[in-house]
Structures are given as C-alpha cells and as structure tokens.
Amino acid sequence: MTEYSDDFLRSVLKRTKVVAVVGVSMNPVRPSYYVARYLSLKGYRVIPVNPGHAGAELFGETVRASLSVISEPVDMVDIFRRSEAVPPIVDEALAAFSDLRTIWMQIGVENAEAAAVAQARGVDVVMNRCPKIEYQRLFGELRMGGFATGIISSKL
C-alpha cells in the first residue's frame, strides 16, 4: 500500500472545499453513497457524478453525467471506479478543472500510470484510501485502532 504522511493527508482534507465524486451510487448502503454523504455533512460541497443517474438530486446537488459538464471549480476528484477505469477519468478531470488540486482513488483503486499523469501536472494523488476514514482518523473521530471516540455515531 502506498504510504502517505498524516500531515499530507490532513493538508489535502483541509484545503479541499469542493469534491466531485465519480461513481457515486444512489443506494444508501453503497460506500460511494455514504462516503459522499459524510463529506457533505462535514461541510464539503459534493458534486455527484454518475451517468446512470444524471439529473437526479443527491445531497442538494444535481447528479452530473461526467466531469466535463461541471462548470464550477473542483478541488478534488474522488474516484469510486475500478482501477482500470481510472486513466480516462483522470484525463477528463485534468482537462475540465485547471485548478484541480487532488485526485483521490478509493480503497482498492490504484493506477500508477494515471497517478503519474496527474502528478506531472502538479496534482496531488492519493490511492487506495478513503477520505471519510482519513478524515475521521485525522480529526479525532476515530482512535488509532479504528475505535470510535464517541464524537460521532453511525446515526446521521
């Protein structure tokens, strides 16, 4: 697993304001749904991206068919797709968002070639991690062993 310092992950999460979540599900039991919902509850603007649900509403935002149809600035693209599907998503993100700061690939998602393309453009890359888990761990909602501190509950 790729190693990232806590300071690096903390800085990414602190500087990010708008997250486009590629592959978000409308099903509340799917990880892509509850991670996106969690981020929205933490104050991030979450723009859901899923061509199969384009036009629907999720977390107060309209689901977009693709990254290229998002007209507003995006700080981070969070990818919930298979590793082999990542390169065209990264290419689209780099073309769509001139100020993109981070490509984040969810747990189980890694693509070194796409990461290298993004990094060559000055974009930070996180692979095989979850921003929800990292947020909880780094900002006091989970102890190091993953045990709840009591600050949050599973009830939202």
N, C-alpha and C positions, 0 to 999 in steps of 0.2 A: 504494500500500500504506500502511496506517495505520502511523504511527511510534510506537514505544514506547521509552522510555529503558531502558537496561540496568539502572539502579537499580530502576525499576518492575518489570521482569520478574523480576529477581533477588529482590525482596521478595515477589512473588507465589509464586515457587517455594519460597522458604524458609519462608513461613508456612503453606503448604499441607501437610496431613497425609493427608487422605482425598480421593480423586478418583473421581467417578462418570464412567465413560467410556461415552457414549451412541453406539451404533452399532458397538460392538466386534465383531470377527469372530473366529470360532473357527479361522480359517485362518492358520497362522503366517507366510505370505508377505504377508498384507494389512497395510498400515500401521497400521490400528487395533489389530491384534493386537500387533505388535512395539513400538509406542509404549506401549501399556498394560503389556506385559511389562517393558519397560525401566523404566518408572516404578515398577513393583512391585519390581524388583531394586534400585532406588535408595532403597527404604525407604518409599515411599508405599503406603498401603492403597488398592488399586484395586478399585472395585466395578463389575464389568462390567454393562452394560445393553443388552439386545437381546431383543425379544420372541420372535424366532425360535429362540432358544437358551435361554430361561428354564428354570432348574432345572439346567442343566449346570454343571460346575465349570470355573473358569478362574482361574489364579494364586491358588489356595487360597480362592477366593470363589465363591459361587453366582451364576450369571448371573441378573439380575433382569429382569422383563418391562418395567418402566418405572421412572422416578424416584420416582413416588408410592408404590411398595411398599417403598422403602428406609426403614427405621425409624431408622437411626443417622445422626448428623450428617455432613454432607458439606461440605468446604471449597470444592471446585472441581468444576464440571461441564465435562468436555471433550467437545466435540461433533464426531463424525465422521458428519455427515449433510449433504445438500445445503443450500445457503443458504436455499432457500425452505421447508425443513422446520424451520428454527430457531425461529420465533416460538412455536409451541406447546410446544417443549422448554424454552425459557426461562420461559414462563408456568408450566409444571409444576414446574420447578426452584425458582422463587420461591415457589410455593405449598407445596412439600414441605420446604424447608430454610430455616428462619428465620434461621440464622446463615451462610448461603451467602456466601462472600467473592468468588468469581470465576466468571465464565462464560468459557470458553476455546473459541474456534472454530478448528478445524484449518486447515491451509494450503488455500486455495481456498474457504473457508467464511467468508462475511461477510453480516451482516444488520443494517444500521444501525438499523432500527426496533426490532428485538428488543434490540439493544445499548442503545438509549436507554431502553427499559422497565427493563432491569436496572440501568442507571446511576442512574435516577431512584429506585430502591430502595436505592441505596448500594452496589451490587455492581460490582466492577471487571470490565471486559470486555477480552479480548484476541481480536482477529480475524485470520485468515489467517496464523497462526503455529503452530508445533509445539512443545509443551513439551519433547519429547525433544531436539530440535535446540537450543532455547534453553538447556536445562539443560547440554548438552554444551558449548555455546559459552561460557556464563557461568561455568561451574565448572571450566574448564580442560581439558576433554576434546577440544575442537577449537580449532585456531588460527583467527584471524580469517578466513583464506581458506577455511576448511572442512576443512583438512588435519588428519589425526589427529596428536595429540601423542604417541601411543604409550601413553597412560594406559589406553585401552580398546582392545578389538579387536572385530571383528564376531562373534567366537566368544563365546557366552554360556554 
